[in-house]
Structures are given as C-alpha cells and as structure tokens.
Amino acid sequence: MEKTQQTTRVGLRRCVPPFNSRWRLGLELSDAAESETALFAPLRPCLLCDFAAKRAPYAAMKTAKPTLVLLAAGVGSRYGGLKQLDAFGPAGETIMEYSIFDARRAGFGKVVFVIRPDMEDVFRDGIGRKIERLIEVRYAHQRLDNLPAPHRVPEGRTKPWGTGQALLVAADVVGEPFVAANADDLYGRSAYKVMGEFLTQAAQDSPPRFAMVGYRLRDTMSEQGTVSRGVCACDPPGWLKSIVETTKIEKAGDDGRAQDASGQSRAIPGDTLVSMNFWGFQPRFFDDLRAGFSRFLAGSGGSATAEYYLPVAVQESMRDRGSRVRVLESADAWCGVTHRHDKTPVESMLRRLVTQGVYPSPLWG
C-alpha cells in the first residue's frame, strides 16, 4: 500500500529534542524530508532559543504597556487641604480619576500612587478599590527618612524633598516606560495619547529619549496667586534645550512675572512653553534620579526647605548622559488646582467636558 505523506506544523517545545525528532521551529516538515533535516534539527532550537532569550527583555519592554505614576504626596498648603482627594467631577470624582481614565483608554496598564504612608488607607478606600478591577494599582511611599546613606533628615525638616525624590520612590514598582504626572492637574486625553505613542517608539533609544507635554504659560496661571512652572527653551525641531524651575510666577495680563536669582522682577511672555510635570521616561531614568538626588543631598541635605525638583533632574540627565527630551503639545487645554479658588473653574470645565461627551458621568459607570 502506498505510504501517505503527512505534514505537521510544530512549534517551540523544548531546547534539546531527540536526534530523529521532526521538531523544528515554525516550519513545515514532511516524513519524506525528515531524513534530510534530522542531522541539523538539534542545532536550530538551541541557537534560536539563545537568540530569543537575549532578545526577550528588550522585546518585553518594547511591547509593555506604559505606566502612569501620579505624584500625590503633597500636603496642599496653599489649597488648605488634600486637593488630590477633593471632589471635582459632577459625580464627586477627583482630578486623578480623570487622569487614570484618560491613561487607561490610551493603553496604559498600571497606575502607581506616590503618597505618604499615612495616606494609603484613604487612597485605597477612595480610589483604589474603584479602579483595581480595570487597571493594575500599586502604591509607593514618599518619606522624609527615605535617604541614601549616610544622609539623615536635618533637625526641623518637615517639608517633603521635592518631585525628584517623589518619583524616585516609585522605582521598585515600575519596570516599563512610564509617565510621571501631578495628581492635581488635568492634562487632557490627547496628552496621554501622544505620550503613549512616543514611549512605545522610544523604548530602546540610546542615548535615552524622553518627552514632556508642554503648555503655554498664559493658559496655566492662576488668578488667585502665584504658581511654579518649569520654563522651557526648545530648538526649532522641538527638542528641549533647557528647563528652569521658576517659582512665584504671578499673572500680568497674558504674561507672567517672576523674580530672578538676583531678586529682580522679569517678564515671561505668555506664549512661553512651560512644563506642568507631565513627563515620559524609560526606567533607566531612575539611575539618573538616584545620582542626582545624592548630589543634591551632598550640597543641600542640611536644609529645612530645599527641594530636588524633577525638571532639575531632567536637566542633569541631558547634561551628564546626553539624554534628549522631545517637547510634545496636547490638543486639549490644561487645568489644575493650586489655590482654593481654583476649584470652581475646574469644576466648570469638567461639567463642560461631560456635556460634550468627552467623559461619562459617573466616570466608572
């Protein structure tokens, strides 16, 4: 009786097959061809598996969903309370919940809350349990005494160490490309979309490519008092050249005014791009943060008020590692809260966005 030729598709099963097996990665093997391939079959899987093993960490990072790190440990001194937990949406939602909603529909897979240890229970009850069925939720604690040896908290210090240290404490729970953002700012859905796309494309660049979403100064000032902004200078293609953390900017029409290092008042044009702390990083940025925070402590660790700002850490990474930062722009308006009187405009904006169908109400169904 004539022998019927059979064809079998075989996948990756084991690294060392029997010598006469018809095992072969992703190929069609027939009984007739088996004798011709048997001699070489044992060699192929080991070479391919070795290649796959070396490639796996890079492939995983390239395809990993980005993470949203929300800096939420602030004390809200100018607001007069924990603004990150205050209700702003029509159904009582916090600003953070809208950020998480935007991040999730942009393809983000995890949210990390950077908070003080005493805030975790209220975060879990107020937000975490609402969203943990929809997105992975982790918590990282910013503590005054979370310092590298030999540094210690100076006497009288109660103020947090700044946004640089706040982000650094998330290093143990973030191993994928991520966005770092303020918990009390609403950046808009397009900010998460453009940043998610950028992070996916830039995962393995060397030197590292990071990004920030910039906003015009005139759109980010408060009628109620001064604000702090990272004032940016960019080259024509849109790469960040420098960023200067500027505090106590007051509104002057469409422009701003602030004091320079010598105490002289200077004008800042309203169309100046500023950072609202919406950054996109690769995990290797944590190495830069560790080095930068240690340098900061060596020079200012004895201060009761000095802070290590995230824009300073970015500037240092650009200088020391040659990192490049792409400045992206969002199609959506920014809104946020610094002072108590900022709450009403934010509530009005959210009601308008709900009416326009940008967000559902209630947000989580």
VODRENSE-603242 format. One record per residue (C-alpha): x, y, z. Coordinates in steps of 0.02 Angstrom, whole numbers, plus 50000, padded with zeros to 5 digits. Layout:
XYZ...
end
This chain:
500005000050000500655017149954501255027250101500285043450127501385058650152500915068150310501305086050353501465092550529501705110350597502715110250755503025124750875504395128251001504305113951128506005110451205507805115251186508565097951159507455086551052507795068351013509005066750868507715059450749506275070750801505345080550669505445095650787505865111850701505385129750740503895136050641504225125550487503295112650385504075095350399503585080150298504015061950326504905061950159506025076550206506345070950384507945061350350508725076550265508395088150411508715076550557510575080050559510335098650582508715099150683509565097650854510625113050819509245125150767508245126150928509735130051038510295144250926508535150950912508175149251097509805157951139509345172351024507585173151096508235173251275509395187751238508045197051144506645194151269506985208451392507065221051250505525214351162504555214251326504985232351362504545237551185502825229851197502465233151382501005244451418501565261151492501275265151675500555281051749501465287251905500425300051997501365311452118500085313052256501045315452419500865334452428500165342552584499125355652490499705370352598499115383752476497475374652443497125371652626496925352752620497195337052517496655343552347497135327052265495695318652358494425332752342492885330352232492855340052068491805329651946489895330251933489785313552024491125317652153492645311652054494395317652095495525325151962496605309551975495175298551920495015308051756496885306251727496765287451757495265286351641496235295351503497785284651531496795268351525495965272451360497665277351290498295259651326499145261751495499135246051601499585251551777499425266451894500615269852038500115281952176501595290552259500905295252429501385297352611501205281352714499765288652817498765291652656498685273752592497075268352678496095283252617496795281052441496325262652438494565266252501494255281952398495035277352230496005261052228494545249152254493535258452122494815255651984495795239952030494615229051927495055239751774496915243251792498355236951900498585248052053500175249952156500695261652298502395269252336502785279152493503715295652496504515297552667505685310852735506875297552800506975287952636508755294052605510345285552545511715282952674512485292452758511175306152746509885309352882508395320952900509015337652969508265344253129506675354153100506355347452924504525343252891504395347752706504495333752575506095332652473505255337552309504615329652150506295321752107506295311152265504425308052247504685299652079506215290252139505225280752272504215272552132505755263952059505395247252143503665245552064504005252551889504945242351760504165248651599504045265451508503045277451614502255294551631502565304951787501185317451820500455328351957498915321352043498045338352047498225342751862497065337751720498105336251561496785330251437496565314051341497695318951194499175321351313499095302951360498845297651180500355306851109501445301951256500945283551248501395282951064503065291451095503565279851238503205264351134504315270550993505755276751102505935261951220507685256551165508475272751104510245276551157510595289651217508885289451301507445299251226506185305951349504735317751322503655330751404502005338551357502165357451358500825370551383500825389351355501135399551512499615410551485498495395151494499225388951659499225403951776498045407051919497015422551955497145418052140499015419152171500745413952115501215397252035502795387251999503205381851822504655374051728505075387251597505695378751437506805383451292506705372451136507625371150972506665372750807506365353850785505555353350957506915346151070507125353351244508685364051264508445369351444507145369951581507195381251733506065378151882505325395451915504345398952073503135412752122502575417251946501165429951955499925433751819500185450151724498875450651588499275436451467501075436251528501905431651690503135439951806504395431851922505965436452017507645430251952509085424152062509635442052097507895447152155507495457352000505745455851927505695449451749504315446751624503955429551550502965430351385501295421551391501685410451241503215402951329503135384051339503125377851517503175360851598501675355651702502605340051761501925328551627503465318251584503775302351487505265291851539506095274951516506525265151676508375269351657507935287151712507865280651890509765278651884509915297151842508735301551984509755291652111511365300152059510565317352054509695315652222511325310252303512195325752233510765336552294510905329452470512785331952471512525350452441510815354252519510425339552632510575350352787509225362452729507495362552807506665368552647507715364452491506875352852364507525341852224506415346152077506045334451933506495347451800508215348951881508445330051868507955330651683509205344651650510565334451736510155319051632510295329551474511985336151531512755320251601512025306251496511615315551336509765311851356508595320551235506865326751280505535328951147504285342651183502545337051133500975347551129499235342351176497665346851081496745348551247496785362551374497625360151542496765364051705497325361651883497205367352062498445377252165497325388452271495605385152345494785397352225495435387252076494155373852116492655382352035493435384351861493995366051864492255360151911491525370651769492755363451644492355345551694490485348651681490755355651507491805340551454490475328751519489145338351421490225337051264490355318251287492235317951323491915309351489490435299151554489595303251718489795294351832491555291051769491645272551813489855267551773
end
